[in-house]
Amino acid sequence: MSYLLAGDIGGTKCLMALATLAGEQIEIQHEASLPSSEYPTLESMLVAFLGQAKVSVQDIGATVLAVAGPIQTMGQHSYCRLTNLPWEASSKQLSSWLNHTPVEIINDFAAIGYALSHIETDDLEILQDGQPDSRAPLLAVGAGTGLGLCMVDQTNALSRIYASETGHVHFAPADIEQLDLTRYWLEKQGHCTREFILSGPGIQRIAEYLQQTHNIQPGPDLDRSMREGDASAALSKAAMDQSDELAQQTMRLFVRIYAGQLSDLALTYLPRGGLAIAGGVAARILPLMKTQTFLDAFLDNPTMRSLLEQIPLSVITTHRSGLIGALHHARDLCLPD
């Protein structure tokens, strides 16, 4: 039996799947989430996953791995040094290991681009209906361990996928409060990129700014949760529970920043086909994204408000979108042109 091997390789976890094809239908046979930090290399993680599934490398027919980082192409091969992991991914080396079967390394947000037409409506939360144009570009943007972006060009019969490294551009504050936040981190770190603030770790950085400059301190429960586990997750949970002032102030600012940056990107790409918010953070804080505070910040551009109101805006609530895209692209490698 020949399998499709697909993965969404993130700084925190690797979502992996093995699937077979029934015609053009993908049938997943084994799926798992593996913690990235437990493996020294990409290959060691793949060995562990295939061992779990009891599948040999000789049984793999095509492989697509979506990774967080800029992709370099060398002829027919692709390569990436991952941004948030000390790993390298080489399609040439992996293809050799997998009996010279087709292997592609793609950007993690390119994978989401491939997934957009396959995501179920139950996995989308609409924030703004807008006025969708099926011939116009789609945009997927998402904060997680970092910040990713992908544009899908729908003007031709065959959609084209364009990934980006927008997370590493300089952060542009939208108001005095965000300017103060930027100044705090510039003075402390010497740099402040978009994903330095707009990401899971960025939530904790906003909280530190409020603690140090506004003297807003966490309550004992939040303080303990932040020390014992994921501080950003603890802050977002406490904000949604409305149980801590620091958490609420942190997430209020984070949500406004998220909306403002999405607004800037919407005006840059004009995704009249729709702007889908991906990444782990938005799904986790969905009640905070579905507020008037978020929408007001997204539309806060007097000159371009009417244009921004036309952009369909949604949150992808499934954490499997990158894996879905990688699987469908792996399928396409196996199908005749």
C-alpha positions as CSV (number, residue, x, y, z in Angstrom):
1,M,0.0,0.0,0.0
2,S,1.3,3.5,-0.9
3,Y,0.7,6.3,1.6
4,L,0.7,10.1,1.4
5,L,2.8,11.5,4.2
6,A,1.9,15.0,5.3
7,G,2.9,17.3,8.2
8,D,2.4,20.7,9.6
9,I,5.7,21.4,11.4
10,G,5.5,24.1,14.0
11,G,7.7,25.5,16.7
12,T,5.6,23.8,19.4
13,K,4.1,20.7,17.8
14,C,4.2,18.7,14.6
15,L,0.8,17.5,13.2
16,M,1.4,14.5,11.1
17,A,-0.8,12.3,8.9
18,L,-0.6,9.2,6.7
19,A,-3.4,8.8,4.2
20,T,-4.4,6.7,1.2
21,L,-6.3,7.7,-2.0
22,A,-9.6,6.3,-3.1
23,G,-9.7,7.9,-6.5
24,E,-9.2,11.5,-5.6
25,Q,-10.6,11.1,-2.1
26,I,-8.1,11.4,0.8
27,E,-8.6,8.8,3.5
28,I,-6.5,9.4,6.6
29,Q,-5.1,6.1,8.1
30,H,-3.1,7.5,11.0
31,E,-2.8,11.0,12.5
32,A,-0.7,12.2,15.5
33,S,0.6,15.3,17.2
34,L,4.2,15.2,18.3
35,P,5.9,17.8,20.5
36,S,8.7,19.4,18.5
37,S,11.0,20.0,21.4
38,E,11.4,16.3,22.0
39,Y,13.2,15.6,18.7
40,P,16.7,16.9,17.8
41,T,16.0,16.8,14.0
42,L,13.1,16.6,11.6
43,E,14.2,13.1,10.5
44,S,14.1,11.8,14.1
45,M,10.5,13.1,14.4
46,L,9.5,11.4,11.2
47,V,11.1,8.1,12.3
48,A,9.1,8.3,15.5
49,F,5.8,9.0,13.7
50,L,6.3,6.2,11.1
51,G,7.2,3.9,14.0
52,Q,3.9,4.8,15.7
53,A,2.0,4.1,12.5
54,K,4.0,0.9,11.9
55,V,4.6,2.0,8.3
56,S,7.9,1.6,6.5
57,V,9.6,4.3,4.4
58,Q,9.2,2.0,1.5
59,D,5.4,2.5,1.7
60,I,5.5,6.2,1.2
61,G,4.4,7.4,-2.2
62,A,4.5,11.2,-1.8
63,T,5.4,13.6,1.0
64,V,4.6,17.3,1.7
65,L,5.8,19.0,4.8
66,A,4.6,22.5,5.7
67,V,7.3,24.2,7.8
68,A,7.5,27.6,9.6
69,G,10.2,29.5,7.7
70,P,11.3,30.9,4.3
71,I,11.6,28.2,1.6
72,Q,14.6,28.2,-0.8
73,T,14.3,26.4,-4.1
74,M,17.3,24.8,-5.8
75,G,16.1,23.4,-9.2
76,Q,13.4,20.9,-8.4
77,H,14.3,20.7,-4.7
78,S,13.2,22.8,-1.8
79,Y,15.0,23.6,1.5
80,C,14.2,25.4,4.7
81,R,16.1,26.2,7.9
82,L,13.1,26.5,10.3
83,T,12.6,29.8,12.1
84,N,11.5,28.5,15.6
85,L,13.3,25.2,15.7
86,P,17.0,24.1,15.2
87,W,15.9,21.9,12.3
88,E,16.6,21.8,8.6
89,A,14.3,20.4,6.0
90,S,15.6,19.3,2.6
91,S,13.4,17.7,0.0
92,K,16.4,16.2,-1.7
93,Q,17.6,14.5,1.4
94,L,14.1,13.3,2.4
95,S,13.4,12.0,-1.1
96,S,16.6,10.0,-1.0
97,W,15.6,8.6,2.4
98,L,12.1,7.8,1.1
99,N,13.2,5.8,-1.9
100,H,13.3,8.8,-4.2
101,T,9.6,9.4,-4.0
102,P,8.3,13.0,-4.6
103,V,8.9,15.3,-1.6
104,E,8.0,19.0,-1.3
105,I,8.8,21.4,1.5
106,I,6.4,24.2,1.6
107,N,5.8,27.2,3.9
108,D,3.3,26.5,6.7
109,F,1.0,29.3,5.5
110,A,1.3,28.1,1.9
111,A,-0.3,24.9,3.3
112,I,-3.1,26.9,4.7
113,G,-3.5,28.5,1.3
114,Y,-3.9,25.0,-0.2
115,A,-6.5,24.2,2.5
116,L,-8.8,27.2,2.1
117,S,-11.1,25.6,-0.4
118,H,-11.3,22.4,1.6
119,I,-12.1,23.8,5.1
120,E,-15.6,22.9,6.3
121,T,-18.0,25.7,7.1
122,D,-18.3,24.4,10.6
123,D,-14.6,25.2,11.0
124,L,-15.1,28.9,10.1
125,E,-16.4,31.6,12.4
126,I,-17.6,34.7,10.4
127,L,-16.6,38.1,11.9
128,Q,-17.7,40.2,9.0
129,D,-19.8,39.1,5.9
130,G,-18.4,41.7,3.6
131,Q,-19.0,41.5,-0.1
132,P,-17.1,38.4,-1.3
133,D,-15.7,38.3,-4.9
134,S,-14.8,34.8,-6.0
135,R,-12.3,36.1,-8.5
136,A,-10.4,38.2,-6.1
137,P,-7.4,37.2,-3.9
138,L,-7.8,35.3,-0.6
139,L,-5.6,36.1,2.3
140,A,-4.8,33.8,5.3
141,V,-3.0,35.4,8.3
142,G,-2.4,33.9,11.6
143,A,-0.6,34.4,14.9
144,G,0.8,31.3,16.7
145,T,4.4,30.7,17.8
146,G,5.2,33.3,15.1
147,L,3.1,35.2,12.5
148,G,2.4,33.9,9.0
149,L,0.7,35.0,5.8
150,C,-0.3,33.5,2.5
151,M,-2.1,35.0,-0.5
152,V,-4.1,32.9,-2.9
153,D,-4.5,34.4,-6.4
154,Q,-7.8,33.2,-7.8
155,T,-7.8,35.1,-11.1
156,N,-6.8,32.1,-13.2
157,A,-8.4,28.7,-13.4
158,L,-5.6,27.3,-11.3
159,S,-5.1,29.1,-8.0
160,R,-1.5,30.3,-7.2
161,I,-0.2,30.3,-3.7
162,Y,2.2,33.1,-2.4
163,A,3.6,32.8,1.0
164,S,5.2,35.6,2.9
165,E,7.5,36.5,5.8
166,T,5.4,39.4,7.0
167,G,6.0,38.4,10.7
168,H,9.6,39.7,10.4
169,V,8.8,43.2,9.1
170,H,9.0,46.0,11.6
171,F,6.0,46.5,13.8
172,A,4.0,49.7,13.0
173,P,2.1,51.1,16.0
174,A,-1.3,52.4,15.3
175,D,-1.8,54.8,18.2
176,I,0.1,56.3,21.2
177,E,-0.4,53.3,23.4
178,Q,1.1,51.0,20.8
179,L,3.9,53.5,20.2
180,D,4.7,53.3,24.0
181,L,4.7,49.5,23.8
182,T,7.0,49.6,20.8
183,R,9.4,52.1,22.5
184,Y,9.5,49.9,25.6
185,W,10.7,46.9,23.6
186,L,13.0,48.9,21.3
187,E,14.8,50.3,24.4
188,K,15.0,46.9,26.0
189,Q,15.7,44.7,22.9
190,G,16.8,47.0,20.2
191,H,14.2,45.6,17.8
192,C,10.5,45.0,17.5
193,T,9.1,43.1,14.6
194,R,5.4,42.4,13.8
195,E,5.5,38.9,15.2
196,F,7.5,39.9,18.3
197,I,4.2,41.5,19.4
198,L,1.6,39.7,17.4
199,S,2.1,36.1,18.4
200,G,1.6,33.8,21.3
201,P,4.8,34.9,23.0
202,G,3.9,38.5,22.2
203,I,0.9,38.3,24.6
204,Q,3.4,37.8,27.4
205,R,5.5,40.7,26.2
206,I,2.5,43.0,26.2
207,A,1.8,41.9,29.8
208,E,5.4,42.6,30.8
209,Y,5.1,46.1,29.3
210,L,1.9,46.8,31.3
211,Q,3.5,45.5,34.5
212,Q,6.7,47.5,34.1
213,T,5.2,50.8,32.8
214,H,1.7,50.9,34.2
215,N,2.3,48.9,37.4
216,I,-0.6,46.5,36.6
217,Q,0.3,43.3,38.4
218,P,-1.3,39.9,38.1
219,G,-3.4,38.5,40.9
220,P,-2.2,35.5,42.8
221,D,-4.0,32.9,40.7
222,L,-2.8,34.3,37.4
223,D,0.7,34.8,38.8
224,R,0.9,31.2,39.8
225,S,-0.6,30.0,36.4
226,M,1.9,32.1,34.5
227,R,4.9,30.7,36.5
228,E,3.8,27.1,36.3
229,G,2.7,26.8,32.7
230,D,2.1,28.7,29.4
231,A,2.0,32.3,30.5
232,S,0.3,33.5,27.3
233,A,-2.4,30.8,27.6
234,A,-2.9,31.7,31.2
235,L,-3.3,35.4,30.3
236,S,-5.9,34.7,27.6
237,K,-7.9,32.4,29.7
238,A,-8.0,34.8,32.6
239,A,-9.1,37.6,30.3
240,M,-12.0,35.5,28.9
241,D,-12.9,34.6,32.5
242,Q,-12.7,38.3,33.4
243,S,-10.9,37.2,36.5
244,D,-7.8,39.4,36.4
245,E,-7.2,43.0,35.5
246,L,-3.7,42.5,34.0
247,A,-5.1,39.7,31.7
248,Q,-8.0,41.8,30.6
249,Q,-5.8,44.9,29.8
250,T,-3.2,42.7,28.0
251,M,-5.7,41.0,25.8
252,R,-7.6,44.2,25.1
253,L,-4.4,45.7,23.7
254,F,-3.5,42.4,21.9
255,V,-6.9,42.2,20.2
256,R,-6.7,45.8,19.0
257,I,-3.2,45.2,17.7
258,Y,-4.3,42.1,15.9
259,A,-7.2,43.8,14.3
260,G,-5.1,46.8,13.3
261,Q,-2.4,44.7,11.7
262,L,-5.0,42.7,9.8
263,S,-6.5,46.0,8.6
264,D,-3.1,47.1,7.3
265,L,-2.6,43.8,5.5
266,A,-6.1,43.9,4.0
267,L,-5.3,47.3,2.5
268,T,-2.0,46.0,1.2
269,Y,-3.4,42.9,-0.5
270,L,-7.1,43.8,-1.1
271,P,-8.4,40.3,-0.4
272,R,-11.9,40.8,-1.6
273,G,-12.2,37.0,-1.8
274,G,-11.9,36.9,2.0
275,L,-9.4,37.3,4.8
276,A,-9.2,34.1,6.9
277,I,-7.5,34.4,10.3
278,A,-5.6,31.2,11.1
279,G,-3.1,30.2,13.7
280,G,-3.6,28.8,17.2
281,V,-4.1,32.2,19.0
282,A,-7.3,33.4,17.2
283,A,-9.1,30.1,17.8
284,R,-8.1,30.0,21.4
285,I,-9.4,33.6,22.1
286,L,-12.4,33.4,19.7
287,P,-14.8,35.1,22.2
288,L,-12.4,38.1,22.3
289,M,-12.1,38.2,18.5
290,K,-16.0,38.3,18.2
291,T,-16.2,41.6,19.9
292,Q,-17.0,45.1,18.7
293,T,-13.6,46.1,20.0
294,F,-11.9,43.9,17.4
295,L,-14.2,45.0,14.5
296,D,-13.9,48.7,15.4
297,A,-10.1,48.4,15.4
298,F,-10.1,46.6,12.0
299,L,-12.3,49.3,10.5
300,D,-10.4,52.2,12.1
301,N,-9.3,54.0,9.0
302,P,-11.6,56.9,8.1
303,T,-10.4,57.1,4.5
304,M,-10.7,53.4,3.7
305,R,-13.4,52.2,6.1
306,S,-15.9,51.6,3.3
307,L,-13.4,49.4,1.5
308,L,-12.5,47.5,4.7
309,E,-16.2,46.8,5.3
310,Q,-16.3,44.9,2.0
311,I,-13.6,42.4,3.1
312,P,-15.1,39.1,4.3
313,L,-13.5,38.3,7.6
314,S,-13.5,34.9,9.3
315,V,-11.5,32.8,11.9
316,I,-10.4,29.3,11.0
317,T,-11.2,27.4,14.2
318,T,-9.6,24.0,13.3
319,H,-6.0,23.6,14.3
320,R,-5.6,21.1,11.3
321,S,-5.8,23.6,8.4
322,G,-2.1,23.4,7.6
323,L,-2.2,19.6,7.8
324,I,-5.3,19.6,5.5
325,G,-3.5,21.8,3.0
326,A,-0.3,19.6,3.1
327,L,-2.4,16.5,2.5
328,H,-4.2,17.9,-0.5
329,H,-1.0,19.1,-2.0
330,A,0.5,15.7,-1.5
331,R,-2.5,14.2,-3.3
332,D,-1.9,16.6,-6.2
333,L,1.6,15.3,-6.5
334,C,0.2,11.8,-7.1
335,L,-2.6,12.7,-9.6
336,P,-2.0,12.9,-13.3
337,D,-1.8,16.4,-14.7
